[in-house]
Amino acid sequence: MSNSNPLDALFQEGLQTRREVLGPDYVDGSLAKANDFMMSFQRITTEWCWGYAWNRPGLDRKTRSLLNLAMLTALNRSNEIKLHVKGALNNGVTVDEIKETLLHATVYCGIPAGLDAFKVANQVLEEEGAFKKDQE
């Protein structure tokens, strides 16, 4: 019987995906800042979200990014929207696709949630120079 822990493999797979989507600086910084208490959260996030959910067949990364933006709008999680707008750009999502996703979420989640999502998405898109890239 092998002594390898399947969760270690899931963590490593998730870590790779997480770095590719969110960027190694953000991910490695989060891990480096984690004390023993927070490392438990880092492990579960990396294993479940990034190792399991993000690497399942059936949906591509672009679609998963759009879903995340809609769900995070529903939950009114501005900090996570910021992070996932950058991830969406890394996954090939266009400014128009982000806009349409946020508009659609606004209809179902309400104007206040949509407004917050639009504000933080706009900030990230400006910082990333995405508006210029979309016009080229």
trRosetta pair geometry for C-beta under 8 A, 3 or more apart (Angstrom, degrees):
i j d omega theta_ij theta_ji phi_ij phi_ji
4 8 6.6 -113 -174 53 80 127
4 9 7.0 53 158 -38 118 109
5 8 4.4 92 74 -8 96 104
5 9 7.6 -173 96 -3 57 79
6 9 5.6 -51 -157 36 45 112
6 10 6.3 46 146 -19 71 106
7 10 5.2 -52 -143 41 39 115
7 11 6.1 47 152 -25 67 101
7 43 7.9 38 162 176 118 110
7 47 5.8 -9 -159 -126 87 142
8 11 5.6 -49 -148 33 31 114
8 12 6.5 29 153 -17 63 104
9 12 5.8 -54 -148 37 32 109
9 13 6.3 31 154 -17 65 108
10 13 5.7 -54 -144 40 30 111
10 14 6.0 30 156 -18 64 111
10 47 4.7 57 120 -145 113 85
10 51 3.8 94 175 157 76 149
10 52 6.4 11 -159 -53 122 81
11 14 5.7 -60 -145 42 26 110
11 15 6.1 33 154 -27 64 106
11 43 6.3 -35 -110 -148 123 77
11 46 5.4 51 -144 113 71 118
11 47 5.1 -34 -79 -78 69 88
11 51 6.2 -52 -73 -62 21 147
12 15 5.5 -48 -144 31 29 115
12 16 6.7 32 155 -19 61 101
12 51 7.9 75 53 -106 40 118
13 16 6.0 -54 -157 31 30 111
13 17 6.7 23 151 -11 64 108
13 50 7.8 174 110 126 68 83
13 51 4.8 94 80 -133 97 86
13 55 5.9 -15 151 -48 119 168
14 17 5.7 -58 -147 41 35 108
14 18 5.8 37 155 -23 70 110
14 46 4.2 132 113 167 127 68
14 47 5.5 -143 -1 -91 157 23
14 48 7.9 43 -108 33 153 27
14 49 7.1 98 -152 74 124 63
14 50 3.4 105 -164 95 89 94
14 51 2.9 -63 -49 -49 108 80
14 52 7.3 -9 -79 -4 118 56
14 54 7.2 109 -128 46 76 116
14 55 7.3 -111 -85 -15 63 125
15 18 5.6 -53 -140 37 28 114
15 19 6.3 29 158 -19 62 106
15 27 7.2 134 -157 166 71 138
15 46 5.5 19 -69 -164 70 127
15 50 7.0 105 -52 112 25 140
15 51 7.8 14 -11 -69 58 97
16 19 6.0 -58 -151 36 26 109
16 20 6.4 24 153 -18 63 109
17 20 5.7 -58 -148 37 32 111
17 21 6.2 17 160 -9 68 111
17 50 4.7 173 80 -177 111 93
17 51 7.2 170 29 -81 127 39
17 54 5.0 152 150 107 148 133
17 55 5.9 -125 -59 -62 154 100
18 21 6.2 -64 -143 43 26 101
18 22 5.7 -20 177 23 67 115
18 27 5.0 124 128 -113 106 138
18 46 5.9 -64 -27 -123 152 82
18 49 7.8 75 -87 97 107 103
18 50 4.1 -22 -57 -127 97 160
18 54 7.8 140 -66 41 64 161
19 22 7.0 -68 -117 57 18 80
19 23 6.9 -40 -166 138 53 12
19 24 4.5 29 -155 -86 106 72
19 27 4.9 -105 -88 39 68 155
19 28 7.5 45 -108 -38 108 88
20 90 7.1 160 149 153 60 130
21 50 7.7 -152 29 -124 131 106
21 54 7.3 -96 -26 -156 152 149
21 61 6.7 -151 -96 -161 112 126
21 65 7.6 -168 -152 -83 117 106
21 87 4.4 29 164 -148 91 105
21 90 5.7 150 -151 89 41 134
21 91 6.3 10 -127 -56 88 106
22 26 4.9 -99 145 77 104 134
22 27 5.5 117 83 -52 117 98
22 83 6.2 -1 -132 180 110 99
22 86 6.9 70 -141 96 55 111
22 87 5.2 -25 -83 -83 61 107
22 90 7.6 -140 -64 25 17 157
23 26 4.8 79 75 12 97 104
23 27 6.8 176 87 -5 48 92
23 86 6.9 -44 -14 142 122 128
23 90 7.1 -152 -54 -75 81 150
24 27 5.8 -63 -138 46 34 106
24 28 5.4 24 170 -13 74 115
25 28 6.4 -57 -133 44 19 102
25 29 6.0 22 161 -20 58 115
26 29 5.9 -64 -150 38 22 112
26 30 6.4 23 156 -21 62 106
26 83 7.1 142 -170 -137 155 104
27 30 5.8 -55 -152 32 30 111
27 31 6.5 23 154 -13 64 106
28 31 5.7 -54 -147 40 34 110
28 32 6.1 35 154 -22 67 109
29 32 5.7 -55 -141 37 30 111
29 33 6.3 22 161 -14 65 109
30 33 6.2 -62 -147 39 26 105
30 34 6.6 38 153 -40 61 105
30 42 6.4 161 136 -113 102 115
31 34 5.7 -48 -152 12 33 119
31 39 7.8 61 -148 -118 67 84
31 42 5.8 124 -104 -167 69 151
33 38 7.5 -35 113 95 78 153
34 38 4.0 -137 -145 99 82 106
34 39 4.4 121 140 -73 124 67
34 41 7.6 -152 -134 59 124 90
34 42 4.9 -51 -90 -24 164 142
35 38 5.4 81 45 22 66 99
35 39 6.8 -113 100 -19 28 94
36 39 5.6 -50 -142 24 28 118
36 40 7.6 39 158 -26 56 91
37 40 6.6 -54 -179 15 32 108
38 41 5.4 -51 -164 36 54 112
38 42 6.3 57 141 -22 76 102
39 42 5.1 -49 -144 37 42 116
39 43 6.2 47 154 -24 69 100
40 43 5.9 -52 -150 32 29 112
40 44 6.6 21 155 -13 63 106
41 44 6.0 -57 -145 39 32 105
41 45 6.1 32 157 -18 67 110
42 45 5.9 -58 -145 39 27 111
42 46 6.1 21 159 -15 64 113
43 46 6.0 -62 -145 41 25 106
43 47 5.9 16 162 -12 66 114
44 47 5.9 -57 -137 44 27 105
44 48 5.5 3 173 3 67 118
45 48 6.7 -60 -123 49 17 92
45 49 5.2 -15 -169 18 60 124
45 50 6.9 43 142 -2 67 103
46 49 7.2 -31 -84 52 11 90
46 50 5.2 -39 -150 46 46 123
46 51 6.2 54 143 -24 61 104
47 50 7.5 37 0 56 8 79
47 51 4.7 -35 -151 31 37 136
47 52 6.6 35 149 -16 61 101
48 51 6.9 23 -19 49 12 92
48 52 5.2 -30 -149 31 38 124
48 53 6.6 32 153 -11 61 103
49 52 7.4 52 3 51 7 84
49 53 5.4 -40 -149 39 36 122
49 54 6.4 39 148 -21 61 106
50 53 7.5 -9 -48 54 15 84
50 54 5.0 -15 -138 25 42 135
50 55 7.5 53 158 -23 47 99
51 54 7.5 58 7 45 12 94
51 55 6.2 -36 -177 13 32 129
52 55 6.8 -105 -160 45 6 94
52 56 6.9 21 162 -48 55 99
53 56 6.2 -41 -156 -3 29 114
53 64 7.7 138 140 -141 94 130
54 61 7.1 38 -167 -110 95 84
54 64 6.1 114 -124 168 73 165
56 59 7.2 38 86 34 94 88
59 63 4.5 -119 -170 86 99 129
59 64 5.4 118 125 -56 122 86
59 67 7.7 -4 -179 -9 154 140
60 63 5.2 97 57 10 71 101
60 64 7.2 -134 102 -4 38 92
61 64 5.4 -55 -145 39 36 113
61 65 6.2 42 154 -25 68 102
61 91 4.3 -138 127 -138 107 121
61 92 7.8 95 88 27 103 99
62 65 5.8 -52 -153 31 29 113
62 66 6.7 27 151 -16 62 104
62 88 7.7 77 -141 -153 57 72
62 91 4.9 176 -85 143 56 107
62 92 5.3 -53 -89 72 116 99
62 93 5.5 153 -148 -67 85 81
62 97 8.0 -16 -179 143 106 161
63 66 5.7 -54 -151 36 34 110
63 67 6.4 35 151 -18 66 105
64 67 5.6 -53 -148 37 33 113
64 68 6.4 38 152 -23 65 103
64 91 7.6 -121 62 -153 89 165
65 68 5.7 -52 -150 33 31 113
65 69 6.6 31 153 -19 64 103
65 84 6.5 168 -152 180 77 93
65 87 5.8 -165 -119 115 110 94
65 88 3.8 143 168 -104 131 76
65 91 4.6 177 -31 56 145 149
65 93 5.3 -129 101 -34 138 139
66 69 5.8 -51 -150 33 33 111
66 70 6.6 30 153 -15 64 105
66 88 7.0 98 -64 -127 54 120
66 93 6.4 164 -62 -115 86 134
66 97 6.5 -76 -95 158 119 107
66 98 7.9 -138 -109 -97 78 49
66 101 4.8 -147 -155 -99 88 144
67 70 5.8 -59 -152 38 33 109
67 71 6.1 25 156 -14 69 109
68 71 5.9 -59 -142 42 30 106
68 72 5.8 25 161 -17 67 112
68 84 4.8 -136 123 -158 127 148
68 87 7.6 -12 76 84 154 133
68 88 7.7 -154 64 -67 113 101
69 72 5.9 -56 -138 41 26 108
69 73 6.4 33 156 -23 61 105
69 81 6.6 77 -135 -135 71 84
69 84 5.8 -168 -74 118 72 123
69 85 7.0 82 -104 -80 115 67
69 88 6.3 13 -48 -63 126 144
69 98 6.5 -138 -142 -140 169 76
69 101 5.0 65 92 126 128 137
69 102 6.5 -72 154 -68 118 78
69 105 7.1 -134 126 -27 79 151
69 117 7.3 105 -179 -164 85 124
69 121 7.6 56 -148 -92 121 129
70 73 5.7 -54 -153 31 29 114
70 74 6.7 30 150 -19 63 104
70 101 5.6 -106 -60 180 91 98
70 102 7.9 -150 -90 -87 61 39
70 104 6.8 -34 -111 91 116 104
70 105 4.3 -169 -136 -81 71 118
71 74 5.5 -52 -152 34 36 114
71 75 6.3 23 153 -8 68 108
72 75 5.6 -57 -142 47 35 105
72 77 4.6 -89 -160 59 86 106
72 80 4.9 -142 -136 101 131 112
72 81 4.8 170 125 -74 131 78
72 84 6.1 158 -5 34 158 148
72 117 7.3 131 105 -112 88 110
73 76 7.2 25 -178 -76 34 43
73 81 6.8 78 -69 -96 65 128
73 102 6.2 161 -85 -130 149 70
73 105 3.9 76 81 143 149 146
73 106 7.1 -79 171 -62 140 57
73 109 5.4 168 128 35 95 166
73 113 5.4 102 169 151 74 105
73 114 6.4 37 -170 -94 123 53
73 116 7.9 157 -139 77 70 91
73 117 4.1 -3 -111 -74 98 152
74 105 6.4 -113 -48 -161 78 107
74 108 7.3 -30 -93 106 104 103
74 109 4.6 -136 -102 -103 61 126
74 113 6.6 43 -113 172 23 154
75 80 7.9 0 84 56 124 139
76 109 7.8 170 -56 169 81 127
76 112 7.6 -1 -108 119 128 93
76 113 4.8 -100 -81 -119 92 92
76 116 6.0 56 -147 66 84 152
76 117 8.0 -105 -117 -50 51 90
77 80 4.1 4 132 33 118 118
77 81 6.2 147 94 -26 69 85
78 81 5.4 -52 -144 31 33 115
78 82 6.6 40 156 -23 64 98
78 116 5.3 -93 -80 167 109 110
78 117 7.4 -141 -103 -86 69 46
78 119 7.7 -20 -133 77 120 102
78 120 4.7 158 -161 -46 89 152
79 82 5.8 -47 -157 27 33 115
79 83 6.8 29 149 -14 62 105
79 120 7.9 -118 -70 -145 24 154
80 83 5.5 -53 -151 38 38 113
80 84 6.0 25 156 -10 70 112
81 84 5.9 -65 -141 47 29 102
81 85 6.2 38 157 -30 67 101
81 116 7.8 138 20 128 157 87
81 117 5.4 -149 -135 -131 159 74
81 120 4.9 99 92 90 118 134
81 121 6.2 -74 156 -60 113 82
82 85 6.0 -51 -149 24 26 110
82 86 7.2 22 153 -11 58 102
82 120 4.9 -90 -66 172 85 116
82 121 7.8 -147 -93 -79 48 42
82 123 7.1 -32 -113 80 103 114
82 124 5.3 164 -146 -63 69 126
83 86 6.1 -61 -166 35 32 109
83 87 6.5 29 144 -16 67 110
84 87 4.8 -46 -141 41 45 118
84 88 6.1 56 153 -28 68 96
85 88 5.5 -46 -147 30 32 114
85 89 6.7 34 151 -18 61 100
85 98 6.4 62 -134 -140 90 141
85 120 7.3 -176 -13 124 140 86
85 121 4.9 167 -96 -127 143 74
85 124 4.2 118 90 86 137 152
85 125 6.7 -88 167 -51 132 78
85 128 8.0 -158 127 -4 102 144
86 89 5.8 -53 -154 33 33 111
86 90 6.5 34 148 -18 64 106
86 124 5.9 -114 -52 -170 80 129
86 128 6.6 173 -110 -75 79 139
87 90 5.4 -55 -151 37 36 114
87 91 6.2 26 152 -13 67 110
88 91 5.6 -63 -148 44 32 107
88 93 3.8 -43 170 42 94 141
88 97 7.9 -157 172 98 123 110
88 98 6.0 118 118 -88 151 107
89 92 7.9 86 -178 -39 29 11
89 93 6.3 -79 -76 59 33 84
89 125 7.9 160 -68 -107 130 70
89 128 6.0 -154 -32 159 177 159
89 130 5.9 -105 -110 -98 133 128
93 97 4.9 -124 -168 85 84 129
93 98 5.8 97 140 -56 118 87
94 97 4.6 99 54 6 79 101
94 98 7.1 -138 97 -3 44 84
94 134 6.1 106 -167 -116 93 108
95 98 5.7 -54 -151 36 33 112
95 99 6.3 35 150 -21 66 106
95 125 6.0 89 -118 -144 104 135
95 130 5.3 146 -74 142 108 111
95 131 6.3 92 -104 -95 161 54
95 133 8.0 144 -29 74 116 91
95 134 4.3 -53 16 -67 127 155
96 99 5.5 -51 -145 36 33 115
96 100 6.2 31 157 -17 67 106
96 134 7.1 145 -21 -156 86 135
97 100 5.8 -51 -141 39 31 109
97 101 6.3 34 156 -21 63 106
98 101 5.8 -57 -149 36 29 112
98 102 6.3 23 156 -14 65 109
98 121 6.0 174 160 -170 124 134
98 125 7.2 180 84 -76 157 128
99 102 6.0 -62 -149 40 27 106
99 103 6.2 28 154 -19 65 107
100 103 5.6 -51 -143 37 32 112
100 104 6.2 33 156 -19 64 106
101 104 5.8 -55 -149 37 29 111
101 105 6.3 26 153 -16 64 108
102 105 5.6 -53 -142 40 33 111
102 106 6.2 43 153 -29 64 102
102 114 6.3 121 168 -149 84 83
102 117 5.1 -174 -139 122 111 123
102 118 5.7 132 155 -77 144 75
102 121 6.1 -110 -68 5 152 163
103 106 5.5 -50 -149 28 31 116
103 107 7.0 35 153 -22 61 98
103 114 7.4 63 -115 -151 31 129
104 107 6.0 -50 -159 26 33 112
104 108 7.0 9 153 1 63 108
105 108 6.1 -70 -152 49 36 99
105 109 5.1 2 164 4 77 125
105 113 7.4 -102 140 119 100 113
105 114 6.3 160 98 -97 83 89
105 117 6.7 -7 91 55 133 173
106 109 6.2 -66 -117 53 22 91
106 110 7.2 -83 -166 83 55 20
106 111 6.4 47 -171 -101 101 41
106 113 7.0 -178 -116 85 59 83
106 114 2.7 50 -111 -100 100 147
106 115 7.8 94 -123 -33 117 52
106 117 7.3 -143 -71 51 89 127
106 118 7.7 15 -72 -38 131 112
107 114 7.9 73 -21 -71 39 145
109 113 4.2 -83 135 80 115 145
109 114 6.3 143 75 -49 103 83
110 113 5.0 84 68 16 87 103
110 114 6.7 -159 96 -5 41 95
111 114 5.6 -62 -140 44 30 111
111 115 5.9 36 161 -27 68 106
112 115 5.7 -51 -144 32 28 113
112 116 6.7 27 158 -15 61 103
113 116 6.0 -55 -152 36 31 109
113 117 6.3 29 152 -17 65 109
114 117 5.6 -57 -146 39 33 112
114 118 6.1 33 156 -19 68 106
115 118 5.8 -54 -145 37 28 110
115 119 6.3 31 156 -22 63 106
116 119 5.8 -55 -148 33 30 112
116 120 6.6 15 162 -7 65 106
117 120 6.4 -63 -147 42 27 99
117 121 5.9 24 158 -17 65 114
118 121 5.8 -60 -139 42 27 110
118 122 5.9 31 160 -24 65 109
119 122 5.9 -57 -149 34 24 111
119 123 6.6 26 153 -21 60 106
120 123 5.5 -49 -150 32 36 116
120 124 6.5 33 154 -15 66 104
121 124 5.9 -58 -151 39 32 108
121 125 6.1 31 154 -19 68 110
122 125 5.7 -56 -142 39 29 111
122 126 6.3 30 158 -19 64 106
123 126 6.0 -58 -152 36 26 110
123 127 6.3 23 153 -16 63 110
124 127 5.6 -57 -145 39 32 111
124 128 6.0 20 159 -10 68 114
124 130 7.8 27 121 2 73 133
125 128 5.9 -61 -139 46 26 105
125 130 4.2 -82 -155 53 77 125
125 131 6.0 84 148 -41 105 85
126 129 7.7 30 178 -70 30 31
126 130 7.7 -63 -49 35 19 86
126 131 6.7 6 -96 -4 56 120
129 132 5.0 -38 180 37 85 117
129 133 6.1 91 123 -25 84 99
130 133 5.4 -55 -145 38 39 114
130 134 6.1 41 157 -23 70 105
131 134 5.9 -54 -149 34 30 112
131 135 6.7 25 154 -18 61 109
132 135 5.9 -63 -153 35 32 108
132 136 6.9 41 151 -34 64 100
133 136 5.9 -48 -157 15 35 116
